């Protein structure tokens, strides 16, 4: 069980680091990628930057809400588990 827990911890940590790296690099890449070689009708670089910032803000809000709900769910699970362990009736004394 400890082996699986360690593997899963590394899996989750790698996923979070990957999301962090993409979140930091994505806006600059999209600005560069969407900048036209000729004159465009809109300011594509600014529009792309604003869109990427909105995406990042949404990701961070979702991450915070998910972490909060997960923490509350974990606390509820642990408290229900603790009540079941305490609620078991005492064993009858041997005669």
N, C-alpha and C positions, 0 to 999 in steps of 0.2 A: 504494500500500500504506500509506503514512504517513497518508493521508486516512482510510482505513478504520480504521486503528488509533486515530486520534484520536477518531473517531465512537464506536467501541466503548468507549474509555476513558470518554468522557462518559456513555455508556449505562450502564456498570457503576457509575460514581460516582453517577449519579442514582438507580439502583436501590438502592444501599446507603444513600443519604441518605433515600430514601423508607421503607425498612425501619426505619431509625433513628427517623424521625419517628413512624411508626405505633407502634413499640415504646414510645416515650415517652408518646404520647397515648392509646393504647388502654386501659390499665388504668383511668384516670380516667373515660373515656367509658363503659366497661362498668359501673363502679360507679354512675355517675349514671343510666344507662339501666335498670339492673336494680333500682334502689331502688324498692320499691313505695310507692304512695300510702297504702295501708292497712297495718295490722299483718300481717306474714307469719309463717309458722310457723318460719322459719329467719332467720338474719342474712344476708340475700341480698347485702348490700354487702360483708361480710367474705368470704363464699364466692366472690364474683366477683373480689375483689382477690387472693385466694390462687390462684385459677385463672389469672388473668392473669399473676401472678408466676411460676407454674410454666411457663406458655407462654413467657415471656421467657427464663427460665433454659434451657429446652430449645432455644430459638432460638440463644442465645449458645453453648451447648455444641456444637450442630450446626455453627455458623459456625466455631468454633475447630477442631473436628475436620476439617471440610472444608478449611479453609485449610492445616492441617498436612499432610493427605494430598495436597492439590494442590501444595504446595511440594515434598514428597518426590517426587511424580510428575514435576514439572518438573525437579528435579535429576537424576532417573534418565534422563529424556529427553535432557537436555543432555549427560550423561556418555556415553550411548550414541552420540549424534551426534558427539561429540568423538572417540571411539574409532574410528568409521568413517572420519573424516577423517584420522586418524593412521595407520590400518592400511593405507591404500592403498599398493601397491608403488611403489618409485621407478622413474622412467622410465629406460629403457636409454639409455646414452650414444650419441650420433650418431657414425657412422664416416665 
